[in-house]
Amino acid sequence: MHSRRYGDIEEIASKTDGNCHLCHDPVEVAFYGPTGAFGEETVTVDHLVPQSFGGDDDPDNLMIAHGRCNSIRGTRDAELVRLSLAGTTRAPMSGSEKDAVAVVGGIGFGLLAGAVLAKEQPDGTRRFNTEAAAVVGLLALLFRSAA
């Protein structure tokens, strides 16, 4: 989906992994258009710094939003609107941000499993269980890629 004014709508939507930056619910970029054009499913481009406050069409100032969420926001602070609609002030993470968190989480779970499931040695000491660490770390990554 391409807009003459904003460019690649899918690229804008990818910043939030295809979710409205205000309510965090998924958007369908095929329903991009003027507010109300596709009823409740209409998708719009929202300016983080509203145009009335000097915001421009620079890609860093654009996020994807449902038309109704964008209307609710108006020129109010995006973080306050997110808090009321999604219970958080943060925008949804992009797919690459989620992948990075999964990698770090997989490493963390792997390290924890390796320490908890350490193998007892004949001398009574415990040795880090690298096999458990690898399996648990990979499983954590697989669960992320399946989600």
GUZABA-282706 format. One record per residue (C-alpha): residue number from 1; x, y, z. Coordinates in pm, 1 decimal. Last residue first. Example, Ala and Ser with C-alpha at 12.3 -4.5 7.8 and 13.67 -1.06 7.14 Angstrom:
BEGIN
(rec 2; (1367.0; -106.0; 714.0))
(rec 1; (1230.0; -450.0; 780.0))
This chain:
BEGIN
(rec 147; (426.9; -1636.9; 1782.4))
(rec 146; (613.9; -1927.6; 1620.9))
(rec 145; (935.8; -1723.8; 1593.8))
(rec 144; (915.3; -1637.5; 1961.7))
(rec 143; (854.0; -2000.5; 2066.5))
(rec 142; (1153.1; -2105.5; 1856.6))
(rec 141; (1376.9; -1849.8; 2028.7))
(rec 140; (1279.9; -1973.0; 2375.0))
(rec 139; (1330.1; -2333.2; 2261.2))
(rec 138; (1678.3; -2245.3; 2135.4))
(rec 137; (1777.4; -2096.1; 2471.8))
(rec 136; (1631.2; -2394.2; 2659.1))
(rec 135; (1821.9; -2643.6; 2443.5))
(rec 134; (2152.1; -2452.9; 2451.5))
(rec 133; (2147.1; -2393.3; 2826.6))
(rec 132; (2051.8; -2753.9; 2894.8))
(rec 131; (2345.2; -2874.0; 2682.4))
(rec 130; (2583.7; -2624.7; 2843.8))
(rec 129; (2511.9; -2756.5; 3194.7))
(rec 128; (2742.8; -2547.9; 3414.5))
(rec 127; (2954.9; -2780.5; 3631.1))
(rec 126; (2877.4; -2847.1; 3997.3))
(rec 125; (3140.1; -2943.8; 4253.2))
(rec 124; (3110.7; -3264.5; 4453.9))
(rec 123; (3447.0; -3415.6; 4345.7))
(rec 122; (3269.1; -3661.6; 4114.2))
(rec 121; (3100.0; -3367.5; 3935.1))
(rec 120; (2739.3; -3262.4; 3977.5))
(rec 119; (2585.8; -3133.6; 3656.4))
(rec 118; (2430.3; -2786.6; 3656.3))
(rec 117; (2056.1; -2785.3; 3589.6))
(rec 116; (1997.6; -2454.2; 3766.7))
(rec 115; (2307.7; -2293.1; 3613.3))
(rec 114; (2250.0; -2411.4; 3256.7))
(rec 113; (1878.7; -2335.8; 3284.1))
(rec 112; (1950.3; -1978.8; 3396.5))
(rec 111; (2199.1; -1925.9; 3117.3))
(rec 110; (1950.9; -2057.1; 2860.9))
(rec 109; (1670.0; -1844.1; 2999.2))
(rec 108; (1892.3; -1535.5; 2970.5))
(rec 107; (2013.1; -1622.4; 2621.2))
(rec 106; (1657.4; -1683.3; 2506.5))
(rec 105; (1546.9; -1357.0; 2668.0))
(rec 104; (1822.0; -1164.1; 2488.2))
(rec 103; (1727.6; -1331.5; 2160.0))
(rec 102; (1355.8; -1278.7; 2222.8))
(rec 101; (1410.4; -910.6; 2308.0))
(rec 100; (1600.7; -867.2; 1982.2))
(rec 99; (1323.2; -1039.9; 1788.3))
(rec 98; (1060.3; -815.1; 1947.6))
(rec 97; (1263.6; -508.4; 1847.2))
(rec 96; (1289.4; -647.0; 1492.1))
(rec 95; (912.6; -697.6; 1476.9))
(rec 94; (849.8; -341.3; 1589.2))
(rec 93; (748.8; -275.2; 1947.7))
(rec 92; (408.0; -132.1; 2037.3))
(rec 91; (409.2; 234.6; 2142.2))
(rec 90; (475.8; 301.5; 2509.4))
(rec 89; (248.8; 497.6; 2744.9))
(rec 88; (72.8; 184.5; 2863.6))
(rec 87; (-284.0; 83.0; 2949.7))
(rec 86; (-384.6; 40.4; 2585.3))
(rec 85; (-657.6; 301.7; 2530.2))
(rec 84; (-615.7; 536.3; 2829.5))
(rec 83; (-237.2; 505.4; 2850.8))
(rec 82; (-203.7; 521.6; 2475.2))
(rec 81; (-399.1; 850.4; 2477.0))
(rec 80; (-168.3; 993.6; 2742.8))
(rec 79; (141.6; 883.5; 2550.9))
(rec 78; (11.0; 1031.2; 2224.2))
(rec 77; (-29.5; 1378.9; 2377.0))
(rec 76; (-357.5; 1532.1; 2263.1))
(rec 75; (-386.4; 1683.7; 1912.8))
(rec 74; (-678.8; 1464.5; 1802.9))
(rec 73; (-628.7; 1147.4; 2005.0))
(rec 72; (-983.8; 1017.6; 1983.0))
(rec 71; (-978.9; 1084.4; 1608.8))
(rec 70; (-653.1; 890.4; 1568.5))
(rec 69; (-802.4; 605.6; 1769.9))
(rec 68; (-1115.1; 604.5; 1548.8))
(rec 67; (-905.1; 609.4; 1230.6))
(rec 66; (-696.5; 318.2; 1353.4))
(rec 65; (-334.6; 419.1; 1383.3))
(rec 64; (-2.7; 392.0; 1196.9))
(rec 63; (285.0; 615.3; 1302.5))
(rec 62; (452.7; 915.7; 1139.7))
(rec 61; (697.6; 1168.9; 1285.7))
(rec 60; (1011.7; 968.1; 1205.9))
(rec 59; (884.4; 930.6; 847.5))
(rec 58; (895.1; 1311.6; 801.4))
(rec 57; (545.0; 1433.1; 716.1))
(rec 56; (570.2; 1742.6; 936.0))
(rec 55; (473.2; 1843.3; 1287.7))
(rec 54; (442.3; 2218.0; 1348.1))
(rec 53; (194.8; 2211.5; 1636.4))
(rec 52; (-110.4; 2204.4; 1406.3))
(rec 51; (63.2; 1922.5; 1217.4))
(rec 50; (53.3; 1711.4; 1530.0))
(rec 49; (388.4; 1589.6; 1663.1))
(rec 48; (338.0; 1212.8; 1656.7))
(rec 47; (157.1; 1252.8; 1323.0))
(rec 46; (-95.3; 974.4; 1268.6))
(rec 45; (-138.1; 778.4; 946.8))
(rec 44; (-481.2; 623.5; 909.3))
(rec 43; (-640.1; 278.7; 909.3))
(rec 42; (-1016.5; 229.6; 873.3))
(rec 41; (-1141.9; -87.2; 1043.5))
(rec 40; (-1427.6; 79.9; 1235.5))
(rec 39; (-1589.7; 191.3; 909.7))
(rec 38; (-1380.2; 144.8; 596.8))
(rec 37; (-1384.3; 509.1; 481.1))
(rec 36; (-1445.9; 623.1; 840.1))
(rec 35; (-1125.4; 824.4; 874.0))
(rec 34; (-975.9; 873.9; 527.1))
(rec 33; (-791.2; 573.4; 390.3))
(rec 32; (-589.3; 264.2; 475.3))
(rec 31; (-805.5; -49.2; 493.9))
(rec 30; (-548.5; -264.0; 311.8))
(rec 29; (-314.5; -167.8; 596.6))
(rec 28; (-502.8; -402.2; 830.1))
(rec 27; (-436.8; -287.5; 1184.3))
(rec 26; (-369.8; -501.7; 1490.7))
(rec 25; (-467.4; -369.9; 1835.5))
(rec 24; (-206.7; -166.9; 2029.1))
(rec 23; (-462.7; 107.0; 2116.7))
(rec 22; (-244.7; 408.5; 2023.9))
(rec 21; (36.3; 282.0; 1801.4))
(rec 20; (-211.2; 71.4; 1605.8))
(rec 19; (-41.0; -260.4; 1539.1))
(rec 18; (133.3; -389.1; 1228.0))
(rec 17; (467.9; -465.2; 1394.3))
(rec 16; (473.0; -116.8; 1549.8))
(rec 15; (737.1; 37.8; 1322.8))
(rec 14; (618.4; -204.6; 1052.3))
(rec 13; (302.6; 4.0; 1006.5))
(rec 12; (506.8; 294.3; 863.1))
(rec 11; (677.3; 52.1; 625.2))
(rec 10; (338.8; -92.9; 528.4))
(rec 9; (213.5; 257.7; 448.9))
(rec 8; (497.4; 312.9; 199.0))
(rec 7; (499.1; 681.8; 106.4))
(rec 6; (330.1; 943.8; 323.2))
(rec 5; (181.8; 1190.1; 71.6))
(rec 4; (150.1; 980.0; -242.2))
(rec 3; (37.0; 688.7; -27.1))
(rec 2; (143.9; 334.5; -105.0))
(rec 1; (0.0; 0.0; 0.0))
